[in-house]
């Protein structure tokens, strides 16, 4: 059984959300997320590890860049956990994935916001991440 890129992103966001909530390490969170999704027989996709570990490793830089896009003295810490996870991962993917165009990473993040966030998440994620695309 193989997992497509969208499913990998879903698992990555769920893992990042779990880490933000439980303070678990990346490997533990990924394993737990795969178990919850009944994917224990699947080998952990490299791209999943890349997204989760990379987002964690660059979290402070990502938060700094995201915070510059927030208005009215909002901070990254005030964002919902799920929006924060999606923004961090989306921005990390935009900056570090050579095979995924920025606009594709944004569209995926918007779709994840629709799947996991509240009614305003899609527009919010789109508004923030679109600021990182030139022209």
MIGU-609080 format. One record per residue: z, y, x of N, C-alpha, C in turn; residue in one letter. Coordinates in steps of 0.1 Angstrom, whole numbers, padded with zeros to 4 digits, always signed. Example, Ala and Ser with C-alpha at 12.3 -4.5 7.8 and 13.67 -1.06 7.14 Angstrom:
2
+0078-0057+0132+0078-0045+0123+0078-0033+0132A/+0071-0022+0128+0071-0011+0137+0079+0000+0129S/
//
This chain:
135
+0000-0012+0008+0000+0000+0000+0000+0012+0009X/-0009+0021+0006-0010+0034+0014-0005+0045+0005X/-0001+0056+0012+0004+0068+0005-0006+0079+0008X/-0011+0086-0002-0020+0097+0001-0012+0110+0006X/-0020+0120+0010-0014+0132+0016-0005+0139+0006X/-0009+0140-0006-0001+0147-0017+0012+0139-0018X/+0012+0126-0019+0024+0118-0021+0033+0120-0008X/+0027+0121+0003+0035+0123+0016+0042+0137+0015X/+0035+0147+0010+0041+0160+0008+0053+0160-0002X/+0051+0152-0013+0061+0151-0022+0074+0145-0016X/+0072+0134-0008+0083+0127-0002+0089+0137+0009X/+0081+0144+0015+0086+0154+0025+0095+0164+0019X/+0091+0170+0008+0099+0180+0001+0112+0174-0004X/+0111+0162-0010+0123+0155-0014+0132+0152-0003X/+0127+0149+0009+0135+0146+0020+0142+0159+0025X/+0134+0170+0026+0140+0183+0030+0150+0188+0020X/+0148+0186+0007+0158+0190-0003+0171+0182+0000X/+0169+0169+0002+0181+0160+0005+0188+0165+0017X/+0181+0168+0027+0188+0173+0040+0195+0186+0037X/+0189+0195+0029+0196+0208+0026+0208+0205+0018X/+0208+0195+0010+0220+0192+0001+0231+0184+0009X/+0226+0174+0016+0236+0164+0022+0239+0166+0037X/+0230+0174+0043+0231+0176+0058+0228+0164+0066X/+0221+0154+0059+0217+0142+0066+0206+0145+0077X/+0204+0136+0086+0193+0138+0096+0180+0134+0090X/+0169+0137+0097+0156+0135+0091+0153+0120+0088X/+0156+0112+0098+0153+0097+0096+0161+0092+0084X/+0174+0095+0083+0182+0091+0071+0177+0096+0058X/+0173+0108+0058+0168+0114+0045+0154+0108+0041X/+0146+0106+0051+0133+0100+0048+0135+0086+0043X/+0143+0078+0049+0146+0064+0045+0152+0064+0031X/+0161+0073+0028+0167+0074+0015+0157+0078+0004X/+0148+0087+0008+0138+0092-0002+0128+0080-0005X/+0124+0073+0006+0115+0062+0004+0121+0051-0005X/+0134+0048-0003+0142+0039-0011+0142+0043-0026X/+0145+0056-0028+0145+0061-0042+0131+0060-0049X/+0121+0061-0041+0107+0060-0046+0102+0046-0047X/+0110+0036-0044+0107+0022-0043+0095+0019-0034X/+0096+0026-0022+0086+0024-0012+0092+0019+0001X/+0102+0010+0000+0109+0004+0011+0100-0005+0019X/+0090-0010+0013+0080-0019+0021+0070-0011+0029X/+0069+0001+0027+0059+0010+0033+0064+0015+0047X/+0056+0014+0057+0059+0020+0070+0059+0035+0068X/+0069+0041+0074+0070+0056+0073+0058+0062+0079X/+0050+0070+0070+0038+0076+0075+0041+0087+0086X/+0033+0087+0096+0035+0096+0107+0035+0111+0102X/+0026+0114+0092+0025+0127+0087+0038+0131+0080X/+0045+0122+0074+0058+0125+0067+0068+0128+0078X/+0069+0121+0088+0078+0124+0099+0075+0138+0105X/+0062+0140+0107+0057+0153+0113+0062+0165+0104X/+0060+0164+0091+0063+0174+0082+0079+0177+0082X/+0086+0166+0080+0101+0168+0079+0107+0172+0092X/+0104+0165+0103+0110+0168+0116+0105+0182+0120X/+0093+0185+0119+0087+0198+0123+0093+0209+0115X/+0095+0208+0102+0101+0218+0094+0115+0220+0098X/+0122+0210+0101+0136+0211+0105+0137+0218+0119X/+0129+0214+0128+0129+0219+0142+0126+0234+0142X/+0118+0238+0133+0113+0252+0133+0120+0260+0121X/+0130+0255+0115+0136+0261+0103+0140+0276+0105X/+0147+0279+0116+0151+0293+0118+0139+0302+0119X/+0129+0298+0126+0117+0307+0127+0110+0308+0114X/+0109+0297+0107+0102+0297+0093+0110+0306+0084X/+0123+0305+0084+0132+0313+0075+0130+0328+0079X/+0129+0331+0092+0127+0345+0096+0114+0350+0090X/+0103+0343+0092+0090+0347+0087+0090+0348+0071X/+0096+0339+0065+0097+0339+0050+0105+0351+0045X/+0116+0354+0052+0125+0364+0048+0118+0378+0048X/+0109+0380+0057+0101+0392+0058+0092+0395+0046X/+0090+0384+0039+0081+0385+0027+0089+0387+0014X/+0102+0385+0015+0111+0386+0003+0114+0401+0000X/+0115+0404-0013+0117+0418-0017+0131+0420-0022X/+0135+0432-0024+0148+0436-0030+0160+0429-0023X/+0160+0429-0010+0171+0424-0002+0174+0409-0005X/+0165+0402-0010+0167+0388-0012+0167+0381+0002X/+0174+0370+0003+0174+0362+0015+0170+0348+0012X/+0166+0341+0023+0162+0327+0022+0173+0319+0016X/+0185+0322+0020+0197+0315+0015+0199+0316+0000X/+0194+0327-0006+0195+0329-0021+0184+0321-0029X/+0174+0317-0022+0164+0309-0029+0169+0296-0034X/+0162+0291-0045+0166+0277-0049+0163+0267-0038X/+0171+0257-0037+0169+0247-0026+0154+0241-0026X/+0149+0239-0038+0136+0233-0039+0125+0243-0034X/+0126+0256-0039+0117+0266-0034+0118+0268-0019X/+0130+0268-0014+0132+0269+0000+0125+0258+0008X/+0127+0246+0003+0121+0234+0010+0106+0235+0010X/+0100+0239-0002+0086+0239-0003+0080+0251+0005X/+0086+0262+0005+0081+0273+0014+0082+0270+0029X/+0093+0264+0033+0094+0261+0047+0084+0250+0051X/+0082+0240+0043+0073+0230+0047+0058+0235+0046X/+0055+0243+0035+0042+0248+0034+0038+0257+0045X/+0047+0266+0049+0045+0275+0061+0044+0267+0074X/+0052+0257+0076+0051+0248+0087+0038+0241+0088X/+0033+0236+0077+0020+0229+0076+0009+0239+0079X/+0010+0251+0074-0001+0261+0076-0002+0264+0091X/+0010+0265+0098+0010+0269+0112+0007+0258+0122X/+0010+0245+0118+0010+0235+0127+0001+0223+0125X/-0005+0222+0113-0014+0211+0111-0029+0215+0113X/-0034+0208+0123-0048+0212+0128-0058+0207+0117X/-0055+0196+0110-0066+0191+0101-0065+0196+0087X/-0054+0204+0084-0053+0209+0070-0055+0224+0070X/-0066+0229+0063-0068+0243+0062-0056+0250+0055X/-0054+0263+0059-0042+0270+0053-0043+0271+0038X/-0055+0273+0033-0056+0274+0018-0053+0261+0011X/-0056+0250+0018-0052+0236+0012-0037+0235+0012X/-0031+0239+0023-0016+0238+0024-0009+0246+0014X/-0015+0258+0011-0009+0267+0001-0011+0260-0013X/-0023+0255-0016-0025+0249-0029-0016+0237-0031X/-0014+0229-0020-0005+0218-0021+0009+0223-0024X/+0014+0233-0017+0027+0239-0019+0029+0244-0034X/+0018+0250-0039+0018+0255-0053+0020+0243-0062X/+0012+0233-0060+0013+0221-0068+0027+0215-0068X/+0033+0214-0056+0047+0209-0055+0057+0218-0062X/+0054+0231-0062+0063+0240-0069+0062+0237-0084X/+0050+0234-0089+0049+0231-0103+0055+0218-0106X/+0055+0208-0097+0061+0195-0100+0076+0196-0099X/+0082+0203-0090+0096+0203-0087+0104+0215-0090X/+0097+0227-0091+0104+0239-0093+0106+0243-0107X/+0110+0256-0109+0112+0261-0123+0099+0268-0127X/+0099+0274-0139+0087+0280-0144+0081+0291-0135X/+0089+0298-0127+0084+0308-0118+0080+0304-0104X/+0083+0291-0101+0082+0287-0087+0067+0287-0082X/+0058+0283-0091+0044+0283-0086+0039+0297-0082X/+0041+0307-0090+0037+0320-0087+0044+0326-0075X/+0057+0323-0074+0065+0327-0063+0060+0321-0049X/+0059+0308-0049+0054+0301-0037+0040+0307-0033X/+0031+0308-0043+0018+0314-0040+0019+0328-0034X/+0027+0336-0040+0029+0350-0036+0034+0351-0021X/+0043+0342-0018+0049+0343-0004+0039+0337+0006X/+0034+0325+0003+0025+0318+0013+0012+0325+0015X/+0007+0331+0004-0006+0338+0006-0006+0350+0015X/+0006+0355+0018+0008+0366+0028+0005+0361+0042X/+0005+0348+0044+0003+0343+0058-0012+0339+0060X/-0021+0342+0051-0035+0340+0053-0042+0353+0055X/-0050+0354+0066-0057+0366+0069-0069+0367+0059X/-0070+0379+0054-0081+0382+0045-0082+0374+0034X/
//
